Amino acid sequence: MRSTSARFMSKVLLMSILLVNFVMLEPASGTSFSIGLELSVVDANLLGVMPGDTLILEPGKRRVIRINNIKGDSLNYVLIRNGNGDVIIENDDLYYGFVISNSSFFRLTGNVNNENNFGIKILKTGKGANGLGIGELSTNYEIDHLEIANTGFAGIFAFSQPTCDLIANRGFFEQRNCIFRNNYIHDTYGEGMYLGHSFYTGYTIKCNKEDTKVYPHEIKGLKVYDNLVENAGYDGIQVGCAVEGTEVYNNKILNYGTANEIMQHSGIQIAAGTKIRCYNNQIITGSGTGITMMGLADSYIYNNLIVNPGKDFFPNDVALRIHGIFVDDRLIYKGTSHYIFNNTIISPKSDGIRFISTETSKSLLANNLIVNPGSNYTYETNDAKYIYLQKGADVRLDNNFFSNFVVPTMLVDSLNSIYESISNFPLSGKGIDISIYGVNQDLMGVPRAMIPSIGCFELPVKNNIFNVKKDDIDFLLNNETGLILIENKSIDMMKQVAIFDLSGRKVLNFSQNEPRFFMTNIKGLLRQGIYILSVERNRSVFKHKFVVVN
C-alpha cells in the first residue's frame, strides 16, 4: 500500500485549488484509487487511471463530486463504485450533484457483488441542478444502482450540448453504447431521466455574437431498463436523438408529471430523431400521456401497461387532451411505419391511442386492449375514442379489443389485481401473430402463444360459458365472477341493454353507446333465478334467456 498527493485546478462553482489525496491498491487486475470525502473534483488523467482500474468513492456525505477524463477501453472499463457503505451526495445551492465529463468506457455503480442495492445516493441538488450529469464528449458507459431524488431539475441528464467549435455536434461526435439500468429515481423537479437532446432538427445559438444553427449529436446503442421512476415533475423518461439500437424496456414509471407542465409530462417521451423499441414498461397514473411518440418511424411500441394517464389533469377541461399513446409527425421519413402491438391502456383521460401521423405508411396497430377511454368529443364513429386516426393516416387496425367496462375492485398499484381484472375479458387466442416483428413474450416474460392474447398479458384459455345465439351477437355469462359480456358483431350499434325477470319487470337497465362490447357485473345485484337479457340496437332487438346461479 502506498500514498500519493497531487494538486490540480478546477473551475467548479465555489471551488478553486483542491488537494487530491488518494490511496492506490493493486489487486490482481488493475489499480484501485480511493477517493476521499474531502475531494470534490477528480481528474482521472492526472491520477494516472488506466483501463481496468477502479475508483472507489469513500462512504459518507459529500456536497458534490466531479470526475473528469476517464479513459477505459472496450475490453477494460474503468469502474467507479462506492466503498464499504453508502456514498451520499446532497446540496441545495450548487448547480450539480455528480458530474462525469470527457470520459469513455466506464461503469458507475452503487451495487458491487450485491453488497448494497443503491450504494450511491444523490439525494438533493440546488435549483435547476441535475442529480447526475454526464456529458462533454462522454460515451460508452453504464450507470446502475443509483438512487437519485429531490433534484432541482432532472434526475439523470446525459448528452453533450452542441458547441460553436463543433466538437460535440452531429457529424463530429457520436455517443455510443450507453446503458442506464436498475436505478431508483424519484421526486425530481424535471425529468426523471433526460437522455439525448430534444432538438434533433437543430436550433440557434450565439457564436461570435452571430446567430448560428447547430445540430445535436446522435446516440447509438442506448439501453434503458429495469429502472423505477416515481414522482417525476416532468417526463418520467425522455429519449432524444437516439437514431439506432435504442431500447427502453422493463421500466416502472409511477405518478409522473407532478408539475403539470404541458408538453413535458409524459410517462415516456420519445423525442425527434429517435428510432426505438419501447416495450414491457409499466406506466401508472400521471398527469400526461402514457407514451408520446415524436420520433422516427420503423419503431416498435409493445407490451406496455398504461393506466390512468391524465386521470386528474384538469378533468373538467376537455380541451386539454391526454391519451394512452400519442403519435405524430415531428420528424418522419416517408415510407417508414409505426408498429404498435399488444399494449394495455386503461382509463386514459381522452383517447386510447391517438395517431395523427400522415407521413408514415403501412403502419400496424394490432392486439391492443383499450378500456374506458374518457373522450367525450364528437366522433364520426364511437370506436374513434379508442383509436383515433387522423384523416389520411395509412394504418391497418387488426384485432384490437375495446370496452368501457372497468372492474370496480381493480387496484391500479397492484399488477396482480390488474392481471386478474383483465383476465375477465375474452382475450386469449384473439390476437394476430406478431412473432415476425420480434415480439415473442408478454409484459411478464411469458412466451406468447402462436395465436397470442390481446393486450400486454398472455392469458390462459378459460372455460367460460359462451353461448352463441346469433351470427352477430355473442353472450357470455360467468356465474363464478358475475360478469356478463355481450359482443356485438354487427355494425348496427347497441343502444340499450336491459335485464328483466320472468314477470316482465325491468330489474337492470343500461344506456349504451358502444358498437362492439358491453360488460357488467351482476354479482350481488341479481338473485338466483331465470332472467331475460334484452339488447336494443338501432334496427333490431335481441332477447336471450339466462340463468343466474349463486
N, C-alpha and C positions, 0 to 999 in steps of 0.2 A: 504494500500500500504506500502511495506517495502523494504529497500535496503540492499544488502549484497555484500561483496567483497571476492575474493579468488585468490590465486596465484598458478600457476601450470607451469610445464616445458613443452617445445615442441621443438623437433628437426626439426624445419622448417627453410628453407634457409633464411638467413639474419635476423632471429628472435631467441631470447633466452627466457628470462623470460617475460611473458605478464601478465599484471594486468587485471583480468576479472571483469568488472562492469556490473551488470545486475539488472533489476527490475522484481520482481515476482508479477504477477497479479493473482488473484484467482477467475476465473469465475466459473460458475455452474459446469462445467466438466473440471477437470484438472487444471494445473497451467501454466501460460504463463510467459516465460522468454524473456525479451527484450535484444537483442544482439547489443551493441553499435558499432558505426563506428570505434572506436579505437581498437576493438578486431579483431585479425586475426586467433586465434585458440580457439576453444570452446570444452571442454571435458564434454559431457553430463553426464557422471558418476559423475564427481566432482561437477557438478551443482545440482545433485540430480534429474535429469529428470526422470520421471516415465511414464509408458504407459498412453496415453491420453493427455499428456502435449503438449504445443506449444512453439516453438522457433520463435520469431518474429525478423527478421533482420531489424534493423533501416534503413530507406531510406537514400539514399545519395551514395556517391562514396567511394569505398574502393579498395585496390590493390588486396587482396586475402581474402579468408575465408576458414578455415578448421574446420570441425565438426567431432568429434570422439565419438564413444561408445554410440550411441543412441540405446536404447533397449525398443521398444514398444512390443506389443503382437498382436496376430492375430485379436483380437476384439477391440484393442485400439492402433491405430497407433499414433506415435508422429508426429505432424505437424510442418513443417518448412516453413515459409512463409514470404513475405515482409510485412512491416507495411503500413502506410498510405502514399504511394509513392513508387517510383521505387528504387530498390537496383541495383546499377551499379558497376560492378567489372571490372577493367582494369589494366593491367600492360604489359610491353614489355620486362621484364628482369627476371621474375621468372618462375619456372617450373610448375606452375599450376595456375588456376584461382579460382575454387571452388572444394574442395575435401571433400568427405564423406567417412569415413573409419570405419571398425569394427562395423557396425551398421545394425539394422534389424527392420522391421515393422515400417517404417516411410514414410511420403509423403513430397516431396519438391515441392512447387507450387508457381507460380507467379500470381495466379489468385484466390482470395478468394471472394466468393459471387459476382463474375463478376465485381469486382471493377476495375480491370486492366487486359488487355489481357496478357501482358508479364511484370509482375511487377518485375521479377528478370532478369537482363540483364548482361551477361558475354560478354563484347564487345571487349576484346583484351587480348591475353596472349603471353608470350615470345616464343622464338624459341623452337620447339619441345614440347611445353606445350599444354595439353588438356584444353578445356574450363571447362567442368565438369568431374571429375574423381570419380568413385565410386568403391571401392574395399576393399582389406584387410578384407575378410570374410564378406562383406556386402551382405544382401539378403532380400527378401520380402519388396519391396518398390515401390513407384510410383513417377514418375517425370513428371510434366506437366507445361505448360505455362511459359517456359523459352525462352528467346532469347539469342542465342549464336552465336558469329561472330568473324572473324579475329583471329582465334586461330593458335598457332604455330604448332599444329598437329590436333587431332580430336576434333570435337565439343563436343561429349559425348563419354567417354571411360569407359566401365562398365564391369569389371570382376576382379577376383583376380588372380595374377600371381602365377604359381606353385613355391613352395619353397623347399629347401633341407630338412627341418623338416617335410615336407609332409602335414602340417595342411591345406594348401589351395589346395591340389591336389585331383585328382579324387579318389574316394573311401574314402576320409576323409572329404571333404567339397562338398556341393551341393548348388548352387544358385537357389532359387525358387521364382516364382510368382512376377516377376518384370514387371512393366508397364512403357512405355515411350509414352506419348500422347500429342498432341496439343502443340508441341514445334516448334519454328521457328529457324532453324539453317542455317547459310549462310556464304559464304566466308571463308571457313576453308582451311588450308593448306593440311590437310589429310582428313580422312573420315568425313562425316557429323556425323554419329553415328557408333561407333565401339563397338559392343555388343557381348561379348564372344570371347574366344581365337581362333586364326586361325589354330592352330596345334593340332587337336584332337588326331592324332595318335602319339603324343609325340615328344619331341625334347631334345637336350642335353644341360645341363648347368654344371657349375663347382660347386661341393660340396666337401669341404675339399680338394680342388685342384685336384679333380678327376672328369673326365667326367661322368655325371650321367644323365640317361634319365628320364625325368619327364613327367607327363600327366596332362593337364589342367582339371579343374573341369567341370562337366556338369551343364547345365542350364535346368530347367523345368518350364513350365508355363510362358514363355516370351511373352508379348504382345506389339506390336509397331504399333501405329495407329494415324491417323489424324495429322501427322507431315508434315511440309513444310521444305524441304531441298533444298537449292539453292546455286549454285556456289561452290560445294564441290570440293576440289582439287583431292581427290581420290574417292573411292566409296561413293555413296550417303548414303546408309545404308548397313553395313556389319554385318552379324549374324553368329556366330560360336559356336560349342559345345552345341547347344540348342536341346537336344535329344527328347524332349517330350513337347507337348502342346504349340508349337510355332506358333504364328500368326503375320504376317506383312501385314497390310491392310489399305486402305484409306489414304495412304501417297501420297504426291505430291513431285516429285523429278525433279528439273529443272537444266539444264546446269551443269551436273555432270562431274567429271573427268577433271577439268580445267588444272590440272598439266600434262596431257597426260602421266601419269605414267602407262606403260604397265603392265597388270595383276592386277592393282589396280584402275580401273576406271569404274566399272560397276555402273548402276543405283542402283540395289540391288544385293549384292553378298551373296550367301548362301554358307557358308564355310563348311568344312568337319565336320561330326558329327551332322548335323542339319536335323531334320525332321520337315516339315513346311507346313502350309497353307499360301500361298503368293497370295493375291488377291485384286482386286479393287484399285490397285495403278496406278497413272499416272506418267509415266517416259518419260520426254520430253526433247530431244536434249542433248546429251552428247557425250564425246569422246569414250566411251566404250560400251560394250554390255548392253542391257537393263536389263536383269536378267541373272546372271550367277549362275547355279545350280551345286555345287560341293558337296552337302550334301547327306544325306541319302535318299533312295527311300521310297516309300509309302508316298510321299509328293504330294501336290496339288498346281498347279500354274494356276490361272484362273482369268478371268475378268480384266486383266491388259491392259492398253493402253500404248503402247510403240511407240514413234515417233522419227524418225531421230537418232537412235543410231549409233554413229560413223560417222555421216554425214561429218564432217570436220576433221576427224582424218586421216592425211596423205592420202588424197583422191586419189593420184596418185600411191600409194604403195598398190597393191592388195594383197601382202603377209601379210599385217597387217589386219587380218580378224576381223571384228566387226559384231556381229549378234544381232538379236532381243532377242532371248533366246538361251542360250548355256547350254548343259547338258553333263556332263562327269562322269567318274567312280572314282573320287578321293577317296571315301570310300563308298562302296556299299555292302550290304549283299545279297547274291544270293537268288532269289525267291521273291524279292521285286519289286515294279513297280513305275513308274512315271506317273502322271496324269496331262496333260496339256490341258486345255479347254478354249474356248471362249476368247482367247486373241486377241487383235487387234494390229498388228505390221505394221507400215507404214515407208517405205523408210529406212530400215537398210543399212549400208554400204555394207554388204555381205549377208549372208543367213538370211532368216526369222527366222527359228528355226534350229539350228544345234545340232543334237542328236547323240552323239558318245558313249553313254553308252551301253556296250555289256554285262555287268554283271547283269543288270536288266532283267526281263522277263515280258511279257504281259503288257507292258506299253501302254497307250492310249493317242493319240493326236487327239483331235476332236474339231470341231466347231471353229477353229482358222481362223481369217481373216488376210491374209498376202498380202500386197500391195507394189509393186515396190521395191523388193529386188535388191541390187546393184551388186550382184555377177556376175563376168564375167569369172569365172572358166569354164573349160570344164567338163560338167557332162554328164553321160550317158543319162539322161532324163532332160528336161528343168524344170520339177517340182522340181528337187533337190535343186534349189536355193531358193525355198520357204520353203521346209522342207527337210533338208539333213539328211539321216540316215546312220550311219556307217555300213559297211558290218557286218552282224552277229547280229545287234540290233534286239531284239524281240519287235516290236512295231506295233500296229494297228493304221492305219490312217483312220479317219472317218469324212466325211462331212466338210472338210476344204475348204475354198474359196480362190483362188489365182487370182491376177490381177496385171498387170503392170501399170494400169491407176491411176493417182493421179489428183484429181480435182484441177486445177491451182489456184483457188481462195481460197483454204483451208488455214486457219490461224492456225499454229501449237500451238499458245498460247491461242487459244480460243476453249474451249470444245464444245461450240455450233456449231462452224464452222466445227470442226472435225465430230461431230454427223451428221450435215446436209450433209457433203460430203460423209460419209459412207452410209447414208440412200439412196443414189442413186443406190447402189448395191442391187441385189435381194437376200437378206439375211434372211428376215423374214420367219419363219417357215421352214428353210432349215437345221437346226441342228439336232443332236440326243439328246434324253432325257438324261440329266446328273443329274437329281434330286437325284438319288440313291447315288451320291457322295457328297451330301450336297450342291449342287450349285442350289439355288432357286431364286436368284436375279442377276441383272446385275451390272455394274460398279456404276450406279447411284441409286441403291436400288430398281429399278423397278422389280416387280415379273417376273420371266421367264414364258413364255408360256409352255404348255405341250410339244409342239414341239418347242424348242426355236430358236431364231435367231442365226446366226453365228456371232461371234465377241463379243466385250465387251458390246455392247448396245443391249437391247431388243427393236426391231423396230416394229412399227405398220405395218400392211399389207397395201401396196399401190396399187391403181387401175391403174397400168401401162398397156399400150397396150402391149400385149405379144402374138406375132404371132408364132406359132409352124409350121414350114414348112416341116421339115423332122424329122425323129426319132433322128437323131444325130446333128441337128442344131436348136438352138433357137435364134430368132432375136427379140430384144426389142428396140422399139423407144419410147422415151418420148419427145413429141413435146414441152412440157412445159419447160423442162430443156435443151433440145437439145442433150440429151445423147443417143448414140447408144451403145447397149451391144450385143455382139454375144457370145453365149455359144456353144462351140464345144464339143459334147459328144462322138465323135469318137476318137480312138487312132491315126487316120490319122491327123497329125499336120497341123495347119493353117500356111501357108507360106506368104500370101499376102492378104490384104484387100483393095479393091478399090471401088470408087463410080463414076458412070457415069451418065451424063444427057441423055435425050431421044434421042439426036442427036448422041450418042455414044462417046462423048468427056469425057475423064477421068478428073474429077474435084478434086478428092482427092485420094491419094494413100499412103498406109502404109505398110512398110515391117514388117513382123510379124513372130515371132518365139515362139508363145505361143500355147501350146497344148489345153488349155481349154477356156480361156476367152479373149475377146478383147473389149475394151471400148474406145470411143472417144466422144468429144463434137463438134457437128456440128453447134451450135448456132453462128450466125454471119458469118459462112463460106458458107452456102448454102441458096440461096433464096427459097421462097415458090415455090413448084413445085413437079414434079414426078421425081424420080431418081431410078437407078438400083444399088443395092449392089452386089458386086462380092467377094466371099471368095474362094481363091485358096488354095487348100490343096495338099498334096504330090501326091495323086492319083485321085483327083476329083476337080471340080469347082462348087460351089454353087452360084446361082444368085437369087435375090429377088427384086421385085419392091416395093418401098415405097414412101410415100407422106410426104413432109415437110410442116408444117403449121406454118406460122409466126404470 
